[in-house]
Amino acid sequence: MHRTVKSLAAAVLLALATGSAVAAPAVVVTIKPVHALVAAVMAGTGAEPKLLVSGRASEHDFALKPSDARAIAKADVVFRVSDQLEGFMRRPLAAAPRVLDVELIDTPGLVKLAPREGGVWEAHVHGDHDGHDDEGHDHEGHDHEGADHEGGVEPHIWLDPRNARTMTARIAEVLISRDGANAATYRANAAKLDAGLAALDAGLAQQLAPLAGKPFIVFHDAYQYFEHRYGLTAVGSITVSPERKPSAQRIQAVRDRIRETGARCVFAEPQFDSALVATLTEGTGARAGSLDPTGADGVPAGPDAYAQVLRRLAENLGACLGG
């Protein structure tokens, strides 16, 4: 009995010494850039969020391991972008109704852009979402090859730092609602992260300004928010859906687009076949480069990953377009 009392006292002292860290919720996050935001807000609580899509895996064709499914079932909160981006989450979340499912694309105040159409862009109707307009895009030649943007919103919302700031505020609110004991920590972390994101945004704007108006081709249409924020000029994508190879007709359309627009670069992505880029650039004068919207190519998971993903995008764009 004496030993049990001593053990209980030690546990109480440990809890007091570490604040309310034991109360922090179990959190699961789908992709690395969002995981970075959540990890930064949770810093100092004694808990870390679990990342699902890691390494060179892609959210577009990700398959959950049994351990991932168990983590989701045991989670208090799951942060994800949207149903259309992370379709692999629908079934495990349906089987875990007690989990707080936070779909960040529903966050009020986000900049939202419609999927693009025309030329070698996906075929969708343009629209104004939450007061923000995706303007100035080509409307010729519709292409329905495998497009999957449900609801008329392009889902790669994290590639605009303004959206990251808005999501950070929501992430903090959600965590506070589940863990009021750590509210002061969440608020302080969110304020610090917000200031860092504002500085990142300003630095990227200055770094990317010389690239304005220089046309390029991307592997798939994942970068519209980055382009929209910094005045960049992507003129087409190699494929509509990255897990599917483009048809011969689309490849020819992209080659034509390179010639028509004078595209300086064609960008691959590390998770997918880069041989297509060599095929497309042959005889055109365009250079080959690589862009990575989620940090799959060697960005370590953790609080700093978001800034690293965006800085690498800027560096790789500059390396290819800047010459």
Secondary structure, DSSP 4 states (H G I P E B T S, - for coil): -HHHHHHHHHHHHHHHHTTTGGGPPPEEESSHHHHHHHHHHHTTSS--PEESS-TT--TTS----HHHHHHHHH-SEEEES-TTT-GGGHHHHHT-TTSEEEEGGG-TT--B-PPP-BTTB------EETTEE--S----S---SS---GGG--S-GGGSHHHHHHHHHHHHHHHHHH-GGGHHHHHHHHHHHHHHHHHHHHHHHHHHGGGTT-EEEEEES--HHHHHHHT-EEEEEEESSTTSPPPHHHHHHHHHHHHHHT--EEEE-TTS-THHHHHHHTTT-PEEEE--SS-TTTPPSSTTHHHHHHHHHHHHHHHHH--
